[in-house]
Amino acid sequence: MENYKIVFIGTPEFGAIILKELIKEHEPVLVITNPDKPKGRNNIITPSLVKELAQKLNIPVQHDFKNIEADLIITAAFGKIIPKHIIDLPKYGCLNVHPSLLPKYRGASPIQTAILNGEEETGVSIMLMDEKMDHGPVLSQIKHKIDNKDYNTLSKELAEKGAQLLIETIPKYLKGEIKPKEQNHDKATFTKIIKKEDGKIDWSRTPQEIERQIRAFNPWPGTFTFLKDKRIKILEAEVINNELVIKKVQPEGKRPMSYEDYLKAHDKLF
């Protein structure tokens, strides 16, 4: 295959997994990622996982869209809107690796929302971007079982599956062997930006809903409740005979522990 100039745009672990596989077949000439941010209790300025990987591979990195030359742009979990003039810049457009079966679950939290809604399967779509959010035509898709996984596990699996699908799709797309298929926009559903307060448990909800919330928000924002003004994270739980069985918790200011150990010194949470 001839030597195309590819620019990769991404930020968190999902994007880093995609990039790691992409370079085995198509090494980008440039990586664009979000600026370094404070992280952890000590607010240490830390680069994104995509930037860390790119630097290890000696791929140039920048945090803006200036002076880009590309035949093809590939994006995966960038976290910001990409300007239309950048999407329209490359000869072959801008491909996005999106972790849902579009048109279902467009937007910021497709993986979390699929878990919250009790879906049995989700998947990955490779789409040709336009100026609207997750609106462009789809080049390829692959399904993936959720199987009671939490966000952390499912996100990694979808990134790995999406990376393989991307590698298979790129040469076919560049050769004109794949015809982009317009989405059925009447069936589109949209997901919201997850906020910290979304992790608070409403104990009036069903055991199944709460258990899905715990999985969907692991590791961030985490699922939590309060007991005597102390925040307690619920890390693991399962539903047995229509009852929510808590397995692992993390009291405020302490390390994670089994719920059994927690109960030795505390009241029940519900």
BAPA-874894 format. One record per residue: y, z, x of N, C-alpha, C in turn; residue in one letter. Coordinates in steps of 0.02 Angstrom, whole numbers, plus 50000, padded with zeros to 5 digits. Atoms other than C-alpha are relative to their C-alpha. Example, Ala and Ser with C-alpha at 12.3 -4.5 7.8 and 13.67 -1.06 7.14 Angstrom:
REC 49941 50000 50045 49775 50390 50615 50060 50000 50045 a
REC 49941 49997 49958 49947 50357 50684 50055 50037 49961 s
# end
This chain:
REC 49940 50000 50042 50000 50000 50000 50063 50000 50044 m
REC 49940 50005 49959 50173 49956 50067 50036 50067 50003 e
REC 49967 49937 49985 50288 50092 50133 50060 50011 49953 n
REC 49947 49985 50048 50391 50158 49987 50037 50063 50022 y
REC 49961 49939 49988 50533 50283 50009 49994 50045 49938 k
REC 50010 49953 50055 50484 50432 49901 50040 50064 50013 i
REC 49964 49936 49998 50596 50583 49867 49966 50048 49952 v
REC 50032 49950 50042 50516 50741 49800 50050 50054 49981 f
REC 49955 49948 50025 50612 50866 49691 49959 50054 49966 i
REC 50037 49945 50030 50539 51037 49651 50021 50066 50031 g
REC 49978 49935 49975 50559 51224 49678 49944 50052 50007 t
REC 50046 49944 49994 50423 51355 49636 49930 49979 50021 p
REC 50069 50011 49978 50236 51368 49671 49970 49937 49969 e
REC 50026 50060 50033 50192 51234 49542 50020 49938 50039 f
REC 49976 50057 49962 50300 51110 49637 49970 49996 50070 g
REC 50028 49999 49933 50233 51166 49806 49928 49975 50002 a
REC 50070 50024 50004 50053 51134 49752 49999 49924 49993 i
REC 49995 50073 50009 50102 50959 49695 50018 49967 50066 i
REC 49977 50029 49936 50193 50924 49859 49945 50001 50052 l
REC 50053 49993 49950 50048 50988 49965 49948 49945 49993 k
REC 50049 50053 50012 49930 50862 49885 50031 49931 50009 e
REC 49966 50065 49996 50058 50721 49876 50004 49974 50071 l
REC 49990 50023 49931 50087 50717 50064 49937 49972 50032 i
REC 50062 50027 49973 49904 50678 50093 49996 49924 49991 k
REC 50000 50072 50015 49937 50505 50020 50069 49967 50009 e
REC 49932 50028 50000 50126 50481 50013 50049 50054 50025 h
REC 49954 49949 49974 50239 50584 50127 50072 49982 49982 e
REC 49931 50013 50020 50414 50598 50054 50046 49995 50060 p
REC 49949 50004 49948 50564 50549 50159 50050 50057 49994 v
REC 49953 49947 50013 50662 50692 50081 49974 50046 49945 l
REC 50015 49952 50052 50635 50851 49980 50064 50032 49976 v
REC 49942 49966 50030 50766 50921 49861 49974 50060 49962 i
REC 50022 49939 50033 50748 51100 49803 50061 50045 49987 t
REC 49944 49955 50014 50856 51242 49736 50017 50042 50060 n
REC 49979 49959 49943 50956 51348 49859 49960 50065 50007 p
REC 50032 49936 49986 50883 51503 49941 50030 50054 49956 d
REC 49977 49947 50046 50894 51658 49829 49977 50068 50024 k
REC 50022 49933 49985 50886 51847 49848 49934 50015 49964 p
REC 50065 49986 50029 50709 51910 49818 49977 50070 50017 k
REC 50028 49934 49988 50623 52078 49799 50051 50056 49995 g
REC 49956 49942 50007 50695 52253 49796 50057 50001 50051 r
REC 49950 50001 49947 50789 52224 49959 50045 49939 49998 n
REC 49958 50061 50008 50866 52060 49898 50004 49958 50063 n
REC 50003 50042 49940 50810 51965 50052 50007 49927 49980 i
REC 49990 50071 50016 50874 51786 50049 49938 49961 50021 i
REC 50066 50032 49990 50716 51682 50030 50001 49927 49977 t
REC 50004 50070 50022 50687 51494 50024 49947 49991 49946 p
REC 50052 50016 50050 50587 51415 49882 49935 49983 50036 s
REC 50065 50018 49971 50402 51385 49910 49997 49926 50019 l
REC 49996 50072 49983 50437 51198 49907 50036 49990 50067 v
REC 49962 50006 49937 50566 51218 50047 49958 50025 50059 k
REC 50042 49973 49946 50448 51326 50151 49948 49949 50022 e
REC 50051 50050 49984 50312 51194 50140 50030 49939 50034 l
REC 49968 50059 49971 50430 51050 50177 50021 50013 50072 a
REC 49979 49984 49932 50498 51138 50331 49940 50003 50048 q
REC 50061 49998 49958 50321 51169 50397 49977 49929 50018 k
REC 50023 50069 49991 50289 50983 50378 50054 49956 50032 l
REC 49943 50036 49969 50457 50935 50458 50028 49945 49956 n
REC 49968 50047 50047 50515 50845 50301 50071 50024 49988 i
REC 49931 49979 50012 50705 50847 50282 50009 50030 49930 p
REC 49988 49964 50063 50767 50966 50145 50074 50004 49987 v
REC 49931 49988 50020 50929 50972 50049 50002 50030 49930 q
REC 49993 49965 50063 50997 51066 49898 50045 49964 49950 h
REC 49957 50038 50045 51103 50930 49819 49974 49929 49995 d
REC 50022 50069 50012 51091 50748 49765 50041 49949 50037 f
REC 49957 50045 49962 51206 50672 49895 49959 49953 50045 k
REC 50027 50049 49952 51162 50514 49992 49925 49991 49995 n
REC 50072 50010 50010 50990 50488 49916 49984 49925 50002 i
REC 50027 50067 50000 50896 50329 49957 49926 50005 49983 e
REC 50070 49993 50021 50731 50311 49864 49978 49939 49959 a
REC 50032 50049 50043 50614 50183 49790 49970 50034 49939 d
REC 50032 49961 50053 50532 50320 49686 50017 50073 50010 l
REC 49990 49927 49998 50577 50500 49643 49944 50033 49960 i
REC 50051 49960 50034 50444 50627 49596 50026 50070 49991 i
REC 49977 49932 50013 50490 50791 49513 49944 50043 49971 t
REC 50049 49952 50027 50387 50946 49474 50031 50069 50002 a
REC 49974 49932 50006 50461 51109 49411 50062 50011 50043 a
REC 49939 49992 49962 50634 51087 49484 50041 50059 49974 f
REC 49964 49944 50029 50716 51208 49363 50071 49985 49980 g
REC 49932 50020 50020 50878 51112 49335 49998 49929 49972 k
REC 49994 50068 50026 50934 50957 49243 50017 49952 50057 i
REC 49985 50051 49950 50930 50803 49354 50048 49949 49970 i
REC 49950 50045 50028 51085 50694 49329 49972 49930 49986 p
REC 50024 50067 50021 51060 50526 49243 50007 49948 50056 k
REC 49990 50050 49947 51132 50428 49390 49948 50006 50056 h
REC 50054 49991 49951 50997 50503 49502 49934 49973 49972 i
REC 50061 50026 50032 50858 50464 49377 49999 49923 50002 i
REC 49996 50074 50002 50920 50283 49369 50004 49969 50069 d
REC 49989 50025 49932 50941 50267 49558 49941 49961 50029 l
REC 50055 50035 49966 50766 50220 49620 49977 49937 49963 p
REC 50026 50062 50029 50693 50047 49591 49944 50013 49951 k
REC 50058 49985 50042 50535 50123 49516 50010 50063 49957 y
REC 49985 49945 50045 50621 50265 49424 49981 50068 50027 g
REC 50010 49930 49984 50585 50450 49422 49940 50026 49960 c
REC 50060 49974 50032 50411 50521 49384 50003 50076 49998 l
REC 50002 49928 50007 50391 50698 49319 49929 50023 49984 n
REC 50065 49969 50013 50233 50805 49325 50013 50058 49953 v
REC 49983 49951 50051 50243 50905 49163 49936 50034 49974 h
REC 50062 49965 50019 50115 51042 49120 49990 50010 49925 p
REC 50020 49998 50070 50080 51000 48938 49978 49930 49980 s
REC 50021 50065 50026 50008 50861 48832 50057 49974 49956 l
REC 49941 50025 50036 50173 50778 48784 49978 49953 49944 l
REC 49934 49969 50011 50254 50764 48660 49999 50075 49983 p
REC 50002 49929 50015 50192 50941 48627 50023 50041 50060 k
REC 49975 49952 49950 50279 51080 48722 50044 49969 50054 y
REC 49947 50019 49954 50429 50998 48798 50041 50063 50019 r
REC 49954 49945 49984 50554 51110 48886 49977 50046 50056 g
REC 50002 49955 49942 50558 51261 49001 49936 50040 50008 a
REC 50057 49953 49995 50400 51360 48960 49937 49973 49965 s
REC 50058 50029 50034 50256 51244 48909 49935 50039 50011 p
REC 50062 49964 49986 50119 51346 48994 49998 50066 49962 i
REC 49996 49936 50036 50176 51514 48925 49992 49990 49925 q
REC 50001 50011 50072 50199 51442 48751 49930 49980 49976 t
REC 50068 50018 50018 50026 51364 48748 49955 50062 49996 a
REC 50039 49937 50001 49951 51535 48790 50020 50042 49940 i
REC 49975 49959 50056 50061 51627 48664 49975 49975 49933 l
REC 50020 50030 50063 50011 51507 48526 49924 49997 49990 n
REC 50073 49999 50007 49826 51530 48559 49967 49933 50005 g
REC 50031 50067 49992 49794 51349 48607 49935 50006 50040 e
REC 50063 50001 49962 49618 51313 48668 50005 49956 50062 e
REC 49991 50043 49942 49676 51176 48785 50073 49979 50007 e
REC 49935 50029 49985 49831 51109 48867 49987 49941 50047 t
REC 50012 50055 49954 49851 50981 49006 50061 49983 50040 g
REC 49945 50023 49958 49966 50882 49119 50016 49928 49980 v
REC 49977 50068 50014 50070 50727 49083 50041 49976 50060 s
REC 49956 50033 49952 50143 50608 49212 50044 49953 49960 i
REC 49954 50038 50043 50297 50536 49130 50056 49968 50041 m
REC 49942 50034 49971 50438 50417 49173 50062 50030 49969 l
REC 49944 49962 50027 50597 50518 49155 50056 49956 49973 m
REC 49937 50028 50022 50749 50471 49054 50050 50058 49995 d
REC 49948 49948 49999 50909 50569 49019 49986 50059 49953 e
REC 50016 49946 50045 50830 50675 48881 49941 50042 50026 k
REC 50050 49954 49974 50718 50827 48913 49929 49980 49980 m
REC 50072 50015 50010 50534 50776 48933 49989 49947 49945 d
REC 49996 50049 50054 50571 50626 48822 49972 49932 50019 h
REC 50018 50067 49977 50521 50477 48928 49928 49980 49987 g
REC 50068 50026 50013 50366 50368 48913 49948 50030 50048 p
REC 50054 49969 49962 50199 50436 48975 49958 49947 50036 v
REC 50042 50045 49961 50099 50351 49113 49927 50022 49997 l
REC 50069 49975 50000 49945 50463 49113 49999 50073 49978 s
REC 50009 49931 50021 49877 50627 49045 49930 50024 50016 q
REC 50066 49970 49991 49733 50746 49077 49998 50067 49964 i
REC 50007 49938 50038 49670 50889 48968 49970 50055 50044 k
REC 50026 49944 49961 49626 51063 49031 49991 50060 49954 h
REC 50015 49941 50041 49543 51214 48948 50039 50061 50023 k
REC 49963 49940 49984 49642 51375 48939 49952 50059 50014 i
REC 50053 49951 49987 49490 51491 48925 50026 50071 50016 d
REC 49975 49931 49992 49587 51656 48910 50031 50015 50068 n
REC 49968 49989 49935 49675 51631 49076 50071 50025 49990 k
REC 49930 49980 50003 49843 51710 49115 50043 49943 50030 d
REC 49954 50052 49977 49998 51610 49162 49990 49984 50074 y
REC 50005 50010 49929 49976 51636 49348 49941 49955 50018 n
REC 50060 50040 49987 49799 51565 49351 50005 49930 49971 t
REC 49997 50064 50034 49829 51427 49225 50051 49953 50033 l
REC 49948 50041 49968 49988 51367 49312 49974 49968 50064 s
REC 50028 50027 49938 49897 51347 49478 49949 49945 49985 k
REC 50050 50050 50018 49753 51254 49395 50032 49935 49976 e
REC 49966 50060 50026 49871 51136 49305 50037 49963 50056 l
REC 49967 50032 49943 49969 51104 49465 49949 49960 50041 a
REC 50052 50035 49961 49808 51059 49558 49975 49938 49963 e
REC 50023 50057 50040 49750 50948 49416 50055 49947 49996 k
REC 49944 50046 50004 49923 50871 49400 50011 49962 50065 g
REC 49993 50033 49935 49929 50834 49586 49950 49943 50008 a
REC 50051 50052 49996 49766 50737 49579 50016 49942 49954 q
REC 49982 50053 50048 49823 50643 49424 50059 49959 50027 l
REC 49942 50035 49971 49988 50600 49511 49978 49951 50054 l
REC 50024 50042 49945 49900 50533 49665 49962 49939 49974 i
REC 50036 50057 50030 49788 50424 49555 50048 49953 49964 e
REC 49955 50040 50041 49935 50365 49449 50049 49959 50041 t
REC 49947 50034 49962 50063 50317 49582 49983 49929 50020 i
REC 50013 50070 49980 49976 50163 49656 49991 49953 49941 p
REC 50009 50042 50059 49926 50098 49485 50067 49984 49968 k
REC 49933 50010 50029 50104 50121 49422 50040 49950 50042 y
REC 49961 50043 49956 50183 50037 49573 49974 49927 49999 l
REC 50029 50068 50004 50063 49888 49556 50008 49970 49930 k
REC 49992 50025 50067 50108 49870 49372 49938 50001 49958 g
REC 50063 49996 50036 49933 49915 49315 50001 50050 49942 e
REC 49992 49952 50054 49995 50054 49200 50063 49983 49960 i
REC 49943 50013 50043 50108 50019 49052 50024 50066 49971 k
REC 49974 49937 50029 50220 50169 49007 49996 49999 49924 p
REC 50010 49995 50072 50181 50227 48830 50051 50048 49970 k
REC 49949 49958 50032 50323 50292 48722 49967 50058 49962 e
REC 50025 49942 50037 50296 50467 48653 50014 49993 49925 q
REC 49986 49994 50071 50283 50501 48467 50050 50057 49991 n
REC 49948 49949 50000 50449 50592 48456 50000 50042 49936 h
REC 50004 49961 50062 50415 50648 48277 49954 50061 50008 d
REC 50047 49945 49989 50278 50762 48345 50022 50046 50057 k
REC 49977 49960 49943 50383 50838 48485 50012 50072 49979 a
REC 49983 49930 50008 50392 51027 48499 50034 50024 50063 t
REC 49958 49979 49944 50513 51121 48611 49990 50074 50016 f
REC 50009 49931 49978 50491 51279 48713 50065 50027 50028 t
REC 49937 49968 49980 50625 51404 48760 49996 50026 50072 k
REC 49997 49966 49936 50682 51482 48923 49978 50072 49989 i
REC 50025 49931 50006 50586 51646 48946 50051 50048 50030 i
REC 49954 49948 49976 50696 51800 48964 49962 50065 50010 k
REC 50033 49938 49983 50654 51973 49030 49980 50040 49938 k
REC 50012 49960 50060 50666 52052 48858 49942 49973 49958 e
REC 50057 50029 50037 50530 51934 48792 49936 50037 50015 d
REC 50061 49964 49981 50404 52044 48881 49988 50064 49962 g
REC 50008 49936 50036 50433 52196 48770 49950 49992 49943 k
REC 50052 50004 50050 50284 52230 48658 50024 50026 49932 i
REC 49989 49979 50069 50305 52239 48470 49931 50020 49973 d
REC 50067 49975 50017 50158 52350 48420 49980 49985 49927 w
REC 50018 50020 50068 50166 52287 48240 49964 49932 49998 s
REC 50033 50065 49996 50097 52120 48299 49925 50010 50006 r
REC 50073 49994 49999 49911 52083 48295 49976 50012 50072 t
REC 50028 49991 49933 49799 52133 48441 49995 49934 50038 p
REC 50007 50065 49968 49769 51948 48476 50068 49975 50027 q
REC 49934 50022 49979 49956 51911 48485 50024 50038 50061 e
REC 49978 49958 49944 49989 52056 48603 49960 49981 50063 i
REC 50041 50018 49942 49843 52008 48717 50023 49933 50029 e
REC 49975 50065 49975 49909 51829 48727 50067 50009 50035 r
REC 49936 49986 49969 50082 51896 48767 49991 50027 50071 q
REC 50014 49971 49934 50011 51996 48913 49979 49945 50049 i
REC 50022 50055 49956 49926 51840 48983 50056 49950 50013 r
REC 49947 50051 49993 50074 51724 48952 50054 50022 50048 a
REC 49944 49976 49960 50198 51835 49043 49979 50034 50065 f
REC 50023 49975 49936 50095 51877 49196 50007 49945 50053 n
REC 49969 49937 49978 50174 51894 49323 50071 50013 49975 p
REC 49930 49990 50021 50349 51865 49251 50009 49976 49928 w
REC 49962 49938 49984 50434 51940 49154 49957 50063 49998 p
REC 50042 49942 50009 50283 52053 49133 50004 50024 49928 g
REC 50001 49973 50068 50234 52137 48969 50005 50075 50005 t
REC 49986 49929 49991 50296 52313 48943 50013 50036 49934 f
REC 49983 49957 50055 50321 52458 48825 50034 50062 50029 t
REC 49966 49939 49977 50411 52626 48833 49964 50061 49973 f
REC 50027 49936 50021 50341 52802 48825 50045 50054 50030 l
REC 49952 49948 49979 50468 52945 48831 50050 49972 50050 k
REC 49948 50034 49961 50599 52826 48902 49976 49972 50066 d
REC 50027 50028 49938 50484 52770 49042 49968 49932 49985 k
REC 50027 50068 50010 50444 52584 49056 49930 49997 50031 r
REC 50068 50008 49975 50259 52546 49074 49979 49927 49990 i
REC 50026 50069 50004 50193 52373 49115 49927 50000 49980 k
REC 50070 50010 50019 50033 52318 49031 49976 49938 50038 i
REC 50021 50054 49956 49944 52211 49161 49939 49962 49976 l
REC 50060 50033 50025 49776 52176 49081 49976 50033 49935 e
REC 50028 49974 50063 49698 52194 48908 49953 49948 49971 a
REC 50041 50048 50037 49568 52115 48796 49991 50026 49929 e
REC 50011 49982 50070 49527 52113 48612 49924 50006 49989 v
REC 50070 49987 50015 49360 52192 48564 49995 50026 49928 i
REC 50008 49980 50070 49309 52203 48380 50068 50010 49966 n
REC 49933 49999 50030 49488 52167 48328 50044 50059 50023 n
REC 49961 49946 49970 49552 52311 48436 50026 49979 50068 e
REC 49972 50015 49934 49668 52293 48585 49977 50055 50049 l
REC 50024 49953 49949 49585 52373 48736 50039 49989 50064 v
REC 49959 50006 49940 49706 52405 48878 49958 50016 50061 i
REC 50042 49992 49940 49627 52387 49050 50040 50025 50060 k
REC 49962 49985 49939 49765 52402 49180 50074 50005 49983 k
REC 49929 49989 50013 49943 52469 49179 50036 50015 50066 v
REC 49959 49980 49943 50086 52503 49298 50059 50041 49976 q
REC 49944 49958 50020 50197 52653 49259 50061 49987 50044 p
REC 49938 50012 49964 50379 52641 49312 50000 50037 50067 e
REC 49994 49969 49934 50399 52673 49498 49933 50014 50033 g
REC 50065 49986 49972 50211 52679 49529 49959 49936 50009 k
REC 50044 50057 49989 50070 52565 49582 49957 49987 49938 r
REC 50046 50014 50055 49954 52476 49461 49939 50046 50001 p
REC 50058 49956 50005 49810 52582 49397 49961 49983 49937 m
REC 50039 50010 50060 49670 52577 49271 50030 50041 49943 s
REC 49974 49962 50057 49718 52632 49096 49963 50066 49993 y
REC 50040 49938 50002 49579 52760 49106 50031 50054 50045 e
REC 49968 49952 49954 49662 52842 49257 50068 50022 49972 d
REC 49934 49983 50029 49831 52834 49171 49993 50053 49946 y
REC 50008 49953 50056 49765 52928 49018 49982 50071 50022 l
REC 50017 49933 49976 49708 53074 49124 50061 50045 50005 k
REC 49938 49960 49993 49889 53127 49141 50054 49982 49949 a
REC 49948 50023 50046 49980 53038 48998 49971 49991 49930 h
REC 50020 50014 50069 49978 53007 48811 49981 49926 49993 d
REC 50016 50069 50015 49908 52849 48734 50064 49960 49988 k
REC 49941 50042 50008 50027 52701 48726 50012 49978 49929 l
REC 49992 50021 50070 49995 52659 48543 49947 50032 49957 f
# end
